Each structure stands twice: as C-alpha cells, then as structure tokens.
Amino acid sequence: MGRIRQTFIKRTGEELIEKFADKFTSDFEENKKAVEEVAMISTKPLRNRIAGYVTAKVKKMNA
C-alpha cells in the first residue's frame, strides 16, 4: 500500500493545476521548478511533495 497524502498537499496541488495548468508536465524535475515559481512554498520537502502530487495528477489526466 502507498502513502496517503495530506489534505494540504492535495488542495494546494489542485489549486495550482487549476490556475497554472499550462506550466505543468509529466516530468517531476520540471514541475519542481514550476511549483517554486508560482507558489511560495516554505521548505524543499513540501515543494517536492506538491510537485510529486501534481506530476501524478497530470499523468492520470493524460492517460
């Protein structure tokens, strides 16, 4: 079984996808940079978790 993401990460990821859908791709490294540009995230681990969630959502939407 996988890990369950916190509601804050899901909510933030959903909002970023809504507002900046054209900035995100299915590549995690690009999404890390995009999240850092568009959102004021306080720590790297939090940024990475949000970018990972966004990457997974984009992959599901494109599949």
N, C-alpha and C positions, 0 to 999 in steps of 0.2 A: 504494500500500500504506500501511496505517496504522502507527502506532507500537505497539510491543509494551510492555505494562505490566509493571512489575517485580513479582516474586512477592510482595514485602511488601505492595504496594498491593492486589493481588488477595486475599491472605489476610486482611488487615485488613477489606477491604470485605465479604468473605463472612461473617466473624465478626459484623460489625455488622448485616448483613442478618438473620442467624440470630437474634441477640439482640433487635434493635430493629426488626423488620420493619414495625411499625405506624407508626414515625416517618418512614419514607422514602416519597417520591412520585416522580413522573417529572419534577419540577421541580428543576433544578440549584441554584437560589438557596435553596430551602427545605432541600435536602439539605446544603448547606454549613453552614447553621445547625445542623442536626440532628447532623452529624458533630462539630461543635465542642462541642455539649452533651454528647454521650455518650462521646466519646473524648478522651484527652489527646494531641493532635497538636501537635508542636513548631513547625512552620512553616506559613505560609499556602499555599505551593505544594503541599506534601504533603497538606494538608487538601483543597485543590481537586482534586487528582488522585484522592484516595479518593472524594470526593463525585461526581466525574465517573464513576468506575467503578460506584459504587452506582446512579447515575441510569441508566446504560446497562443494568445488570442488571435494574432494576425495569421499565424499558421493555420488555425482552425477555420478562420474566415475564408482563407484562400483554398482550402482543401475541398 
